[in-house]
Amino acid sequence: MINAQAFIAAPIARVGVDICRGIWQLGAMVERWVKLFKNGRNQAVRIPREFELPGGDAVIRKEGQRLIIEPAPPKSLLAVLATLQTFEEEFPPIEGLQAEPVNL
């Protein structure tokens, strides 16, 4: 026999709610209600600070009723290299070893 009170209370115990900020935590997933607004002829959403994406571009796609927004991948190897910090260490000198002759 199922205990009705335990059955109803179990899912509620897993949900963390912060009513003041409108943030819900469902297991490992964090959700937040946001406002939609118009920007010219486009619909827009303001992304809260805790969900900020790196960079200046993003990719959006629709899966069923969900909109998925992800950081855009780097456009090229040069773009990735431009994000790296410079390497300040000195390399040790390399002795000028001669390659052994190869008979072909």
Residue pairs with C-beta under 8 A, 6 or more apart in sequence:
14 26
14 27
15 24
15 25
15 26
16 24
16 25
17 23
17 24
17 25
18 24
21 32
22 32
22 33
23 30
23 31
23 32
24 30
24 31
24 32
25 31
30 50
32 48
32 50
32 51
34 45
34 46
34 47
34 48
35 45
35 46
36 43
36 44
36 45
37 43
37 44
37 45
37 46
38 44
47 53
47 69
53 69
53 70
53 71
54 71
55 71
55 72
57 71
57 72
58 69
58 70
58 71
58 72
59 69
59 70
59 71
59 72
59 73
60 67
60 68
60 69
60 70
61 67
61 68
62 68
74 80
74 83
